[in-house]
Amino acid sequence: MIERDYLVVGAGTAGVSVCEGIRQYDKRGKVMLVGNENYSPYSRTALSKRFLSDKDFSPEGTAYHPAEWFQEQKIDLRLNTVVTQFNIDRHLAVLSNGQTVEFKKACLATGSRPLRPQVAGTNLGNIIYLRSMGDAKALKEMAAIEGSIMVVGSGFIAVEAAAALRTTRCKVSLLTRDAALWSQMLDAETATWLTNLFRHHGVTLHLQENLNGFEGKTVLRNIQTKNGNRYPASLALVAVGAEMNLELVRNTPLNSPKGTPVNEFLETDEKGIYAAGDIALYPDRIFGGVRRTDHWDNARQQGLFAGANMTGKKRQRYDHLPQYTSELFDLTLDFLGNFGNGAPLQPVLDGSREKKSFAVRYLQGDKLQAAFLCNRPADEVAALADDLRAAHVKG
Ligand SMILES: Cc1cc2nc3c(=O)[nH]c(=O)nc-3n(C[C@H](O)[C@H](O)[C@H](O)COP(=O)(O)OP(=O)(O)OC[C@H]3O[C@@H](n4cnc5c(N)ncnc54)[C@H](O)[C@@H]3O)c2cc1C
């Protein structure tokens, strides 16, 4: 039996940040970080952007720390290792190599995986789902070999990957059930502007098409839609959403359809067990209610907060404005605030879409809820973030 003061399950952004948070306040506690991937913890953000567009981009550049850092910090990093069992009552975990770990405190940071659509043919060859470094490497190589790709979906990852691949020699088509790109978040005019920009860059768009299935014997040949259309495709990236990795806590109170519930200190109802990153369902101290955020900044900050709180030497309430930065062609785009509360938002434009420099504020009544900025300086992004906080946090 291995004994550890802290066990961190999942070696992604949240997991490595938990370790950093612990080490800020506890230099000696025994820490184990377990991840089922082959790579030292890295950021996924470049995988749908520069990693695909830049042939010289080195995947090593996305790692948070060199291997020596984990040794220096005395963090027992176990790569290629799955936590197969997690016993909440006894504070025991079983690793895929058969070892058992007894821990004092643990943080679950198991993240998400790509959603597979419920249609025929999703396991055919040359259909790629993008989450890991391995997926991104395969996508980049296959796109170079095939010379063309169909991207299915129109969320962040689909749209970013379509843009990045288009800047290479690859022919890119994009198929989505939506009438415009990012229309789930943006107002109709901004989404239409973005959609036209993709056309201008030579991306073939198949809009308002519902996926019906993938065809091929062993390898993808066609993509069928519910409208009865059949599009030839030898390679597809399917990016239609993500689902949480919560199997480890299935049938426990730490699993809910909306995520793992935590309090404002990121601790679950089970004392000593925390959750951070894509899986954490946390009280939203800015917009109210509870929220789950599957963005990088949230995973990073929650990891740091959870790690610090786990040591018992610091007790910080998690307080965070949702934000996401994207890159498409020559655009840097910032999303701030609450796009998804269901109620209609009133857009107010400042600047010019044609000149690719603008900010849209989204209001409900006269209250600022969210903002979208295109090629605007960092100080303006920060000022709008402050405005959003000020509009919602009293005192
Ligand atoms: C291609 C791509 C691009 C993105 N770009 C952006 C961006 O530009 N901006 C942004 O804000 N967000 C972006 N995101 C989202 C962001 O990367 C995630 O929100 C973030 O990675 C979440 O971190 P996490 O640590 O919670 O989960 P993950 O990064 O998913 O890490 C969890 C890790 O735990 C492992 N794991 C799961 N179960 C077990 C187990 N039982 N045992 C051991 N290991 C386990 C998983 O395999 C994984 O390695 C992007 C995501 C992707 C996929």
The ligand as an SDF file (V2000), in Angstrom:
LIG
                    3D

 53 58  0  0  0  0  0  0  0  0999 V2000
   -8.5930   20.9850  -28.6580 C   0  0  0  0  0  0  0  0  0  0  0  0
   -9.0170   21.8130  -27.4890 C   0  0  0  0  0  0  0  0  0  0  0  0
   -8.7990   23.1810  -27.4990 C   0  0  0  0  0  0  0  0  0  0  0  0
   -9.1990   23.9700  -26.4260 C   0  0  0  0  0  0  0  0  0  0  0  0
   -8.9750   25.3230  -26.4770 N   0  0  0  0  0  0  0  0  0  0  0  0
   -9.3490   26.0910  -25.4320 C   0  0  0  0  0  0  0  0  0  0  0  0
   -9.1050   27.5130  -25.4580 C   0  0  0  0  0  0  0  0  0  0  0  0
   -8.5740   28.0460  -26.4080 O   0  0  0  0  0  0  0  0  0  0  0  0
   -9.5040   28.2330  -24.3750 N   0  0  0  0  0  0  0  0  0  0  0  0
  -10.1160   27.6550  -23.2990 C   0  0  0  0  0  0  0  0  0  0  0  0
  -10.4720   28.3630  -22.3420 O   0  0  0  0  0  0  0  0  0  0  0  0
  -10.3590   26.3200  -23.2500 N   0  0  0  0  0  0  0  0  0  0  0  0
   -9.9710   25.5210  -24.2820 C   0  0  0  0  0  0  0  0  0  0  0  0
  -10.2040   24.1760  -24.2380 N   0  0  0  0  0  0  0  0  0  0  0  0
  -10.8290   23.5890  -23.0260 C   0  0  0  0  0  0  0  0  0  0  0  0
   -9.7680   23.3200  -21.9510 C   0  0  0  0  0  0  0  0  0  0  0  0
   -8.6650   22.6750  -22.5250 O   0  0  0  0  0  0  0  0  0  0  0  0
  -10.3690   22.4660  -20.8510 C   0  0  0  0  0  0  0  0  0  0  0  0
  -11.3670   23.2190  -20.2150 O   0  0  0  0  0  0  0  0  0  0  0  0
   -9.2900   22.0300  -19.8430 C   0  0  0  0  0  0  0  0  0  0  0  0
   -8.3790   21.1640  -20.4620 O   0  0  0  0  0  0  0  0  0  0  0  0
   -9.9440   21.3300  -18.6640 C   0  0  0  0  0  0  0  0  0  0  0  0
   -8.9280   20.8910  -17.8160 O   0  0  0  0  0  0  0  0  0  0  0  0
   -9.1480   19.6400  -16.8500 P   0  0  0  0  0  0  0  0  0  0  0  0
   -7.8510   19.4580  -16.1720 O   0  0  0  0  0  0  0  0  0  0  0  0
  -10.3990   19.8280  -16.0830 O   0  0  0  0  0  0  0  0  0  0  0  0
   -9.4430   18.4100  -17.8270 O   0  0  0  0  0  0  0  0  0  0  0  0
   -8.5400   17.7100  -18.9130 P   0  0  0  0  0  0  0  0  0  0  0  0
   -7.6680   18.6940  -19.5870 O   0  0  0  0  0  0  0  0  0  0  0  0
   -9.4820   16.9210  -19.7620 O   0  0  0  0  0  0  0  0  0  0  0  0
   -7.6170   16.7320  -18.0830 O   0  0  0  0  0  0  0  0  0  0  0  0
   -8.1230   15.6030  -17.4090 C   0  0  0  0  0  0  0  0  0  0  0  0
   -7.1250   14.4880  -17.5230 C   0  0  0  0  0  0  0  0  0  0  0  0
   -7.5030   13.4300  -16.6560 O   0  0  0  0  0  0  0  0  0  0  0  0
   -7.3870   12.2040  -17.3370 C   0  0  0  0  0  0  0  0  0  0  0  0
   -8.2130   11.1890  -16.6670 N   0  0  0  0  0  0  0  0  0  0  0  0
   -9.5550   11.0540  -16.6930 C   0  0  0  0  0  0  0  0  0  0  0  0
   -9.9590   10.0170  -15.9270 N   0  0  0  0  0  0  0  0  0  0  0  0
   -8.8200    9.4780  -15.3890 C   0  0  0  0  0  0  0  0  0  0  0  0
   -8.5700    8.4020  -14.5240 C   0  0  0  0  0  0  0  0  0  0  0  0
   -9.5680    7.6430  -14.0180 N   0  0  0  0  0  0  0  0  0  0  0  0
   -7.2940    8.1140  -14.1990 N   0  0  0  0  0  0  0  0  0  0  0  0
   -6.2770    8.8660  -14.6830 C   0  0  0  0  0  0  0  0  0  0  0  0
   -6.4390    9.9160  -15.5070 N   0  0  0  0  0  0  0  0  0  0  0  0
   -7.7100   10.2250  -15.8580 C   0  0  0  0  0  0  0  0  0  0  0  0
   -7.8420   12.5770  -18.7380 C   0  0  0  0  0  0  0  0  0  0  0  0
   -7.4660   11.6110  -19.6880 O   0  0  0  0  0  0  0  0  0  0  0  0
   -7.0800   13.8870  -18.9120 C   0  0  0  0  0  0  0  0  0  0  0  0
   -5.7620   13.6550  -19.2900 O   0  0  0  0  0  0  0  0  0  0  0  0
   -9.8180   23.3600  -25.3050 C   0  0  0  0  0  0  0  0  0  0  0  0
  -10.0440   21.9710  -25.2830 C   0  0  0  0  0  0  0  0  0  0  0  0
   -9.6320   21.2060  -26.3550 C   0  0  0  0  0  0  0  0  0  0  0  0
   -9.8710   19.7120  -26.3270 C   0  0  0  0  0  0  0  0  0  0  0  0
  1  2  1  0
  2  3  1  0
  2 52  2  0
  3  4  2  0
  4  5  1  0
  4 50  1  0
  5  6  2  0
  6  7  1  0
  6 13  1  0
  7  8  2  0
  7  9  1  0
  9 10  1  0
 10 11  2  0
 10 12  1  0
 12 13  2  0
 13 14  1  0
 14 15  1  0
 14 50  1  0
 15 16  1  0
 16 17  1  0
 16 18  1  0
 18 19  1  0
 18 20  1  0
 20 21  1  0
 20 22  1  0
 22 23  1  0
 23 24  1  0
 24 25  2  0
 24 26  1  0
 24 27  1  0
 27 28  1  0
 28 29  2  0
 28 30  1  0
 28 31  1  0
 31 32  1  0
 32 33  1  0
 33 34  1  0
 33 48  1  0
 34 35  1  0
 35 36  1  0
 35 46  1  0
 36 37  1  0
 36 45  1  0
 37 38  2  0
 38 39  1  0
 39 40  1  0
 39 45  2  0
 40 41  1  0
 40 42  2  0
 42 43  1  0
 43 44  2  0
 44 45  1  0
 46 47  1  0
 46 48  1  0
 48 49  1  0
 50 51  2  0
 51 52  1  0
 52 53  1  0
M  END
$$$$
